[in-house]
Amino acid sequence: MPDPQPTADPYALLGLEREFALTRARIESAYLQRAAALHPDVSGLDPDEAARASSDLNLAKHALLDPETRANTLLALIGGPGKSEDKSLPDGFLMGIMEIRQQIEADLARIKASGDESKRTEWEGWAENWRAVAIERVRALFGAANDDPGTLAQLRTQLNAWRYIERLIEQLDPDYNPAQADFR
């Protein structure tokens, strides 16, 4: 099941500028300031209203703390193409990822048979490195976006590829259950 998303702009809810390069500390600080201001003793809101507003703040914080969700949210807010309308991938990415997936599946079968987890650790390292590269590519593209349709399309392409890698990371988890997978 997909994570719940805030119904409003999470940047506005937390009083943050719309940018990708937010630190965890900055997001947490903004959240704490807004949450404290919502307390019924301070805000004058009735408890139900304060609870709803707090729930929205929690969703906003969650959306911005996850870099992939933050990137998708920001792209939507600045008018970029959504996941459902643009499924493009970088040239050669799909064939490459299919080959990697076959290698991972073969290695996971060997891990299951032998109990030797070293290959899983290698693949996790590969995936974490790929995630770091994706974050830097997206950060650079957001820095250059300025509502340029070509750059917004490049962002969507990078985010689509990033989602594939995140799914591979999920599948590397020894407790991964495909019946409960989140293929958002």
DRENBA-34502 format. One record per residue: y, x negated, z of N, C-alpha, C in turn; residue in three letters; residue number from 1. Coordinates in Angstrom, 1 decimal. Layout:
N
       nY       nX       nZ      caY      caX      caZ       cY       cX       cZ     r     k
        Y        X        Z        Y        X        Z        Y        X        Z   ALA   NUM
...
This chain:
184
       nY       nX       nZ      caY      caX      caZ       cY       cX       cZ     r     k
     -1.2     -0.8      0.0      0.0      0.0      0.0      1.2     -0.9      0.0   MET     1
      2.2     -0.6     -0.9      3.4     -1.4     -1.0      4.2     -1.4      0.3   PRO     2
      4.9     -2.4      0.6      5.8     -2.4      1.8      6.9     -1.4      1.6   ASP     3
      7.3     -0.7      2.7      8.4      0.2      2.6      9.7     -0.5      2.3   PRO     4
     10.5      0.0      1.4     11.7     -0.6      1.0     12.9      0.2      1.6   GLN     5
     14.0     -0.5      1.9     15.2      0.3      2.4     15.7      1.2      1.4   PRO     6
     16.2      2.4      1.8     16.7      3.3      0.8     18.1      2.9      0.3   THR     7
     18.8      2.0      1.1     20.1      1.6      0.7     20.0      0.1      0.4   ALA     8
     21.1     -0.5     -0.1     21.3     -1.9     -0.4     21.1     -2.7      0.9   ASP     9
     20.0     -3.5      1.0     19.8     -4.3      2.2     20.9     -5.3      2.5   PRO    10
     21.5     -5.8      1.5     22.6     -6.7      1.7     23.8     -6.0      2.4   TYR    11
     24.1     -4.8      1.9     25.2     -4.1      2.5     24.8     -3.6      4.0   ALA    12
     23.6     -3.2      4.2     23.2     -2.8      5.5     23.3     -3.9      6.5   LEU    13
     23.0     -5.2      6.1     23.1     -6.3      7.0     24.5     -7.0      6.9   LEU    14
     25.4     -6.5      6.0     26.7     -7.2      5.9     26.7     -8.5      5.3   GLY    15
     25.7     -8.7      4.4     25.6    -10.0      3.7     26.0    -10.0      2.3   LEU    16
     26.5    -11.1      1.7     26.8    -11.1      0.3     25.5    -11.1     -0.5   GLU    17
     25.6    -10.5     -1.7     24.5    -10.5     -2.6     24.2    -11.9     -3.2   ARG    18
     23.3    -12.6     -2.6     22.9    -13.9     -3.1     21.5    -14.1     -2.8   GLU    19
     20.8    -15.0     -3.5     19.4    -15.3     -3.3     19.3    -16.3     -2.2   PHE    20
     20.2    -17.3     -2.2     20.1    -18.5     -1.3     20.5    -18.1      0.1   ALA    21
     19.8    -17.2      0.8     20.0    -16.9      2.2     19.0    -17.6      3.0   LEU    22
     19.5    -18.1      4.2     18.5    -18.7      5.1     18.0    -17.7      6.0   THR    23
     16.8    -18.0      6.6     16.2    -17.1      7.5     17.1    -16.9      8.7   ARG    24
     17.8    -17.9      9.2     18.7    -17.8     10.3     19.9    -16.9     10.0   ALA    25
     20.4    -17.0      8.8     21.5    -16.1      8.4     21.1    -14.7      8.4   ARG    26
     20.0    -14.4      7.9     19.5    -13.0      7.8     19.2    -12.5      9.2   ILE    27
     18.6    -13.3     10.1     18.3    -12.9     11.4     19.5    -12.6     12.2   GLU    28
     20.5    -13.5     12.1     21.8    -13.4     12.8     22.5    -12.1     12.4   SER    29
     22.6    -11.8     11.1     23.2    -10.6     10.6     22.5     -9.4     11.1   ALA    30
     21.1     -9.4     11.1     20.3     -8.3     11.7     20.6     -8.1     13.1   TYR    31
     20.6     -9.2     13.9     20.9     -9.0     15.4     22.3     -8.4     15.7   LEU    32
     23.3     -8.9     14.9     24.6     -8.3     15.1     24.7     -6.8     14.8   GLN    33
     24.1     -6.5     13.7     24.1     -5.0     13.3     23.2     -4.2     14.3   ARG    34
     22.1     -4.7     14.7     21.2     -4.0     15.6     21.9     -3.8     16.9   ALA    35
     22.6     -4.8     17.4     23.3     -4.7     18.7     24.3     -3.6     18.6   ALA    36
     25.0     -3.6     17.5     26.1     -2.6     17.3     25.6     -1.2     17.2   ALA    37
     24.3     -1.0     16.9     23.7      0.3     16.7     23.2      0.9     18.0   LEU    38
     23.1      0.1     19.1     22.6      0.6     20.3     23.4      1.8     20.7   HIS    39
     22.7      2.9     21.2     23.4      4.1     21.5     24.5      4.0     22.6   PRO    40
     24.3      3.0     23.5     25.4      2.8     24.5     26.6      2.2     23.9   ASP    41
     26.5      1.5     22.8     27.6      0.8     22.2     28.2      1.6     21.0   VAL    42
     27.3      2.2     20.2     27.7      2.9     19.0     28.2      4.3     19.2   SER    43
     27.7      4.9     20.2     28.1      6.4     20.4     27.2      7.3     19.6   GLY    44
     26.2      6.7     18.8     25.3      7.5     18.0     24.3      8.2     18.9   LEU    45
     23.9      9.3     18.5     22.8      9.9     19.3     21.5      9.1     19.0   ASP    46
     20.6      9.2     20.0     19.4      8.3     19.9     18.6      8.4     18.6   PRO    47
     18.5      9.7     18.0     17.8      9.8     16.8     18.5      9.2     15.6   ASP    48
     19.8      9.3     15.6     20.6      8.6     14.5     20.5      7.1     14.6   GLU    49
     20.6      6.6     15.9     20.4      5.2     16.1     19.1      4.7     15.7   ALA    50
     18.0      5.5     16.0     16.7      5.1     15.6     16.5      5.0     14.1   ALA    51
     17.1      6.0     13.4     17.0      6.0     11.9     17.7      4.8     11.3   ARG    52
     18.9      4.5     11.9     19.7      3.4     11.4     19.0      2.1     11.7   ALA    53
     18.4      2.0     12.9     17.6      0.8     13.2     16.4      0.6     12.3   SER    54
     15.8      1.7     12.0     14.7      1.6     11.0     15.1      1.0      9.7   SER    55
     16.3      1.5      9.2     16.8      1.0      7.9     17.2     -0.5      8.0   ASP    56
     17.7     -0.9      9.2     18.0     -2.3      9.4     16.8     -3.1      9.4   LEU    57
     15.7     -2.6     10.0     14.4     -3.4     10.0     13.9     -3.5      8.6   ASN    58
     13.9     -2.5      7.8     13.5     -2.6      6.4     14.3     -3.5      5.6   LEU    59
     15.6     -3.5      5.8     16.5     -4.4      5.1     16.2     -5.9      5.5   ALA    60
     16.0     -6.1      6.8     15.7     -7.5      7.2     14.4     -7.9      6.6   LYS    61
     13.4     -7.1      6.6     12.1     -7.4      6.0     12.2     -7.7      4.5   HIS    62
     13.0     -6.9      3.8     13.1     -7.1      2.4     13.8     -8.4      2.1   ALA    63
     14.8     -8.8      2.9     15.5    -10.1      2.6     14.8    -11.3      3.1   LEU    64
     14.0    -11.2      4.2     13.3    -12.4      4.7     12.2    -12.9      3.7   LEU    65
     11.6    -12.0      3.0     10.6    -12.4      2.0     11.3    -12.8      0.7   ASP    66
     11.2    -14.1      0.3     11.9    -14.5     -0.9     11.6    -13.8     -2.2   PRO    67
     10.4    -13.4     -2.4     10.0    -12.7     -3.6     10.6    -11.3     -3.6   GLU    68
     10.5    -10.6     -2.5     11.1     -9.2     -2.4     12.7     -9.3     -2.5   THR    69
     13.2    -10.4     -1.8     14.7    -10.6     -1.9     15.1    -10.8     -3.4   ARG    70
     14.4    -11.6     -4.1     14.7    -11.8     -5.5     14.6    -10.6     -6.4   ALA    71
     13.5     -9.8     -6.2     13.4     -8.5     -6.9     14.5     -7.5     -6.6   ASN    72
     14.8     -7.5     -5.3     15.9     -6.6     -4.8     17.2     -7.0     -5.4   THR    73
     17.5     -8.3     -5.4     18.8     -8.7     -5.9     18.9     -8.5     -7.4   LEU    74
     17.8     -8.8     -8.1     17.8     -8.6     -9.5     18.1     -7.1     -9.9   LEU    75
     17.5     -6.2     -9.1     17.7     -4.8     -9.4     19.2     -4.4     -9.1   ALA    76
     19.7     -5.0     -8.0     21.1     -4.6     -7.6     22.1     -5.2     -8.6   LEU    77
     21.8     -6.3     -9.2     22.8     -6.8    -10.2     22.6     -6.3    -11.6   ILE    78
     21.6     -5.4    -11.8     21.4     -4.8    -13.1     20.4     -5.4    -14.0   GLY    79
     19.6     -6.2    -13.4     18.5     -6.9    -14.2     17.4     -5.9    -14.5   GLY    80
     16.5     -6.3    -15.4     15.3     -5.5    -15.7     14.3     -5.4    -14.5   PRO    81
     13.8     -4.2    -14.4     12.8     -4.0    -13.3     11.4     -4.4    -13.7   GLY    82
     10.5     -4.5    -12.8      9.1     -4.9    -13.0      8.4     -3.9    -14.0   LYS    83
      8.7     -2.7    -13.9      8.0     -1.7    -14.8      8.6     -1.7    -16.2   SER    84
      9.8     -2.2    -16.4     10.4     -2.1    -17.8     10.2     -3.5    -18.5   GLU    85
     10.0     -4.5    -17.8      9.8     -5.9    -18.5      8.7     -6.6    -17.8   ASP    86
      7.6     -6.7    -18.5      6.4     -7.4    -18.0      6.2     -8.8    -18.6   LYS    87
      7.3     -9.3    -19.2      7.1    -10.6    -19.9      6.8    -11.8    -18.9   SER    88
      6.1    -12.7    -19.5      5.7    -13.9    -18.8      6.1    -15.2    -19.6   LEU    89
      6.3    -16.3    -18.9      6.6    -17.5    -19.7      5.5    -17.8    -20.7   PRO    90
      5.9    -18.4    -21.8      5.0    -18.8    -22.9      3.8    -19.6    -22.3   ASP    91
      2.6    -19.2    -22.7      1.4    -19.9    -22.3      1.0    -19.6    -20.9   GLY    92
      1.8    -18.9    -20.1      1.4    -18.7    -18.7      0.2    -17.9    -18.5   PHE    93
      0.0    -16.8    -19.2     -1.2    -16.0    -19.0     -2.5    -16.7    -19.3   LEU    94
     -2.5    -17.4    -20.4     -3.8    -18.2    -20.7     -4.0    -19.2    -19.6   MET    95
     -3.0    -19.9    -19.2     -3.1    -20.9    -18.2     -3.6    -20.4    -16.9   GLY    96
     -3.0    -19.2    -16.5     -3.4    -18.6    -15.2     -4.8    -18.1    -15.2   ILE    97
     -5.2    -17.6    -16.4     -6.6    -17.1    -16.5     -7.6    -18.2    -16.4   MET    98
     -7.3    -19.4    -16.9     -8.1    -20.6    -16.8     -8.2    -21.0    -15.3   GLU    99
     -7.0    -21.0    -14.7     -7.0    -21.4    -13.3     -7.7    -20.4    -12.4   ILE   100
     -7.6    -19.2    -12.7     -8.3    -18.1    -12.0     -9.8    -18.3    -12.1   ARG   101
    -10.3    -18.7    -13.3    -11.7    -19.0    -13.4    -12.2    -20.2    -12.6   GLN   102
    -11.3    -21.2    -12.6    -11.7    -22.4    -11.7    -11.7    -22.0    -10.3   GLN   103
    -10.7    -21.2     -9.8    -10.7    -20.8     -8.4    -11.9    -19.9     -8.1   ILE   104
    -12.3    -19.0     -8.9    -13.4    -18.2     -8.7    -14.7    -19.0     -8.6   GLU   105
    -14.8    -20.0     -9.5    -16.0    -20.9     -9.4    -16.0    -21.7     -8.1   ALA   106
    -14.8    -22.2     -7.7    -14.7    -23.0     -6.5    -15.0    -22.1     -5.3   ASP   107
    -14.5    -20.9     -5.3    -14.7    -20.0     -4.1    -16.2    -19.6     -4.0   LEU   108
    -16.9    -19.5     -5.1    -18.4    -19.3     -5.1    -19.1    -20.5     -4.5   ALA   109
    -18.6    -21.7     -4.8    -19.2    -22.9     -4.2    -18.9    -23.0     -2.8   ARG   110
    -17.7    -22.6     -2.4    -17.3    -22.6     -1.0    -18.2    -21.7     -0.2   ILE   111
    -18.4    -20.5     -0.7    -19.3    -19.5     -0.1    -20.7    -20.0      0.1   LYS   112
    -21.2    -20.7     -0.9    -22.5    -21.3     -0.8    -22.6    -22.5      0.1   ALA   113
    -21.6    -23.3      0.1    -21.7    -24.6      0.9    -21.0    -24.6      2.2   SER   114
    -20.0    -23.7      2.4    -19.2    -23.7      3.6    -18.1    -24.8      3.6   GLY   115
    -18.0    -25.6      2.6    -17.0    -26.7      2.5    -15.7    -26.1      2.0   ASP   116
    -14.7    -26.1      2.9    -13.5    -25.4      2.6    -12.4    -26.3      1.9   GLU   117
    -12.8    -27.5      1.6    -11.8    -28.5      1.1    -11.2    -28.0     -0.2   SER   118
    -12.0    -27.4     -1.1    -11.4    -26.9     -2.4    -10.4    -25.7     -2.1   LYS   119
    -10.7    -24.9     -1.2     -9.8    -23.8     -0.9     -8.5    -24.4     -0.4   ARG   120
     -8.5    -25.4      0.4     -7.3    -26.1      0.9     -6.5    -26.7     -0.3   THR   121
     -7.3    -27.3     -1.2     -6.6    -27.8     -2.4     -5.9    -26.7     -3.2   GLU   122
     -6.6    -25.6     -3.4     -6.0    -24.5     -4.2     -4.8    -23.9     -3.4   TRP   123
     -4.9    -23.8     -2.1     -3.8    -23.3     -1.3     -2.6    -24.2     -1.5   GLU   124
     -2.8    -25.5     -1.5     -1.7    -26.5     -1.7     -1.1    -26.3     -3.0   GLY   125
     -1.9    -26.2     -4.1     -1.4    -26.0     -5.4     -0.6    -24.7     -5.5   TRP   126
     -1.0    -23.6     -4.9     -0.3    -22.4     -4.9      1.0    -22.5     -4.1   ALA   127
      1.0    -23.1     -3.0      2.2    -23.3     -2.2      3.2    -24.1     -3.0   GLU   128
      2.8    -25.1     -3.7      3.7    -26.0     -4.5      4.2    -25.1     -5.6   ASN   129
      3.4    -24.3     -6.3      3.9    -23.4     -7.4      4.9    -22.5     -6.8   TRP   130
      4.7    -21.9     -5.6      5.6    -21.0     -5.0      7.0    -21.7     -4.8   ARG   131
      7.0    -22.9     -4.3      8.2    -23.6     -4.0      9.0    -23.9     -5.3   ALA   132
      8.2    -24.2     -6.4      8.9    -24.4     -7.7      9.5    -23.1     -8.2   VAL   133
      8.7    -22.0     -8.0      9.2    -20.7     -8.5     10.5    -20.3     -7.7   ALA   134
     10.5    -20.6     -6.4     11.7    -20.3     -5.6     12.9    -21.1     -6.1   ILE   135
     12.7    -22.3     -6.4     13.8    -23.2     -6.9     14.3    -22.7     -8.3   GLU   136
     13.4    -22.3     -9.2     13.7    -21.8    -10.5     14.6    -20.6    -10.4   ARG   137
     14.1    -19.7     -9.5     14.8    -18.4     -9.3     16.2    -18.7     -8.7   VAL   138
     16.2    -19.5     -7.7     17.5    -19.9     -7.1     18.5    -20.4     -8.1   ARG   139
     18.1    -21.3     -9.0     18.9    -21.8    -10.1     19.4    -20.7    -11.0   ALA   140
     18.4    -19.8    -11.4     18.8    -18.8    -12.4     19.8    -17.8    -11.7   LEU   141
     19.6    -17.5    -10.5     20.6    -16.6     -9.8     21.9    -17.2     -9.7   PHE   142
     21.9    -18.5     -9.5     23.2    -19.3     -9.5     23.9    -19.2    -10.8   GLY   143
     23.2    -19.1    -11.9     23.8    -19.1    -13.3     23.9    -17.7    -13.9   ALA   144
     23.4    -16.6    -13.2     23.2    -15.3    -13.8     24.5    -14.7    -14.3   ALA   145
     25.5    -14.5    -13.4     26.8    -13.9    -13.8     26.6    -12.7    -14.8   ASN   146
     25.7    -11.8    -14.5     25.4    -10.6    -15.3     25.1    -10.9    -16.8   ASP   147
     24.7    -12.2    -17.1     24.3    -12.5    -18.5     22.9    -11.9    -18.7   ASP   148
     22.7    -11.0    -19.7     21.5    -10.4    -20.0     20.3    -11.3    -20.2   PRO   149
     20.6    -12.5    -20.9     19.6    -13.4    -21.2     19.0    -14.1    -19.9   GLY   150
     20.0    -14.4    -19.0     19.6    -15.0    -17.7     18.8    -14.0    -16.8   THR   151
     19.3    -12.8    -16.9     18.6    -11.7    -16.1     17.2    -11.5    -16.6   LEU   152
     17.0    -11.6    -17.9     15.7    -11.5    -18.5     14.8    -12.7    -18.1   ALA   153
     15.4    -13.9    -18.1     14.7    -15.0    -17.6     14.2    -14.9    -16.2   GLN   154
     15.1    -14.3    -15.4     14.8    -14.1    -14.0     13.6    -13.2    -13.8   LEU   155
     13.6    -12.1    -14.6     12.5    -11.1    -14.6     11.2    -11.8    -15.0   ARG   156
     11.2    -12.7    -16.0     10.1    -13.4    -16.5      9.5    -14.3    -15.4   THR   157
     10.4    -15.0    -14.7     10.0    -15.9    -13.6      9.4    -15.1    -12.5   GLN   158
     10.0    -14.0    -12.1      9.5    -13.2    -11.0      8.2    -12.6    -11.4   LEU   159
      7.9    -12.2    -12.6      6.6    -11.7    -13.0      5.5    -12.8    -12.9   ASN   160
      5.9    -14.0    -13.2      4.9    -15.1    -13.1      4.7    -15.4    -11.6   ALA   161
      5.8    -15.4    -10.8      5.7    -15.6     -9.4      4.7    -14.6     -8.7   TRP   162
      4.8    -13.3     -9.2      3.9    -12.3     -8.6      2.4    -12.7     -8.9   ARG   163
      2.1    -13.2    -10.1      0.7    -13.6    -10.4      0.3    -14.7     -9.4   TYR   164
      1.1    -15.6     -9.1      0.8    -16.7     -8.1      0.6    -16.1     -6.7   ILE   165
      1.4    -15.2     -6.3      1.3    -14.6     -5.0      0.0    -13.9     -4.9   GLU   166
     -0.4    -13.2     -6.0     -1.7    -12.5     -5.9     -2.9    -13.5     -5.8   ARG   167
     -2.8    -14.7     -6.5     -3.8    -15.7     -6.3     -3.8    -16.2     -4.9   LEU   168
     -2.6    -16.4     -4.3     -2.6    -16.9     -2.9     -3.3    -15.9     -2.0   ILE   169
     -3.0    -14.6     -2.2     -3.7    -13.5     -1.4     -5.2    -13.6     -1.6   GLU   170
     -5.7    -13.9     -2.8     -7.1    -13.9     -3.0     -7.8    -15.2     -2.5   GLN   171
     -7.0    -16.2     -2.2     -7.6    -17.4     -1.6     -7.9    -17.2     -0.1   LEU   172
     -7.3    -16.2      0.5     -7.5    -15.9      1.9     -9.0    -15.5      2.1   ASP   173
     -9.7    -16.2      3.1    -11.1    -15.9      3.3    -11.3    -14.4      3.7   PRO   174
    -10.3    -13.8      4.2    -10.5    -12.4      4.6    -10.0    -11.4      3.5   ASP   175
     -9.7    -11.9      2.3     -9.2    -11.1      1.2    -10.3    -10.0      0.9   TYR   176
     -9.8     -8.8      0.8    -10.6     -7.6      0.5    -10.0     -7.0     -0.7   ASN   177
    -10.6     -7.1     -1.9    -10.0     -6.5     -3.1     -9.8     -5.0     -3.0   PRO   178
    -10.6     -4.3     -2.2    -10.5     -2.9     -2.0     -9.2     -2.5     -1.3   ALA   179
     -8.7     -3.5     -0.6     -7.4     -3.2      0.2     -6.3     -4.0     -0.3   GLN   180
     -6.4     -4.6     -1.5     -5.4     -5.4     -2.1     -4.1     -4.7     -2.5   ALA   181
     -3.0     -5.4     -2.4     -1.7     -4.8     -2.7     -1.3     -5.4     -4.1   ASP   182
     -1.5     -4.6     -5.1     -1.1     -5.1     -6.5      0.2     -4.5     -6.9   PHE   183
      1.2     -4.6     -6.1      2.5     -4.1     -6.5      3.2     -4.9     -7.5   ARG   184
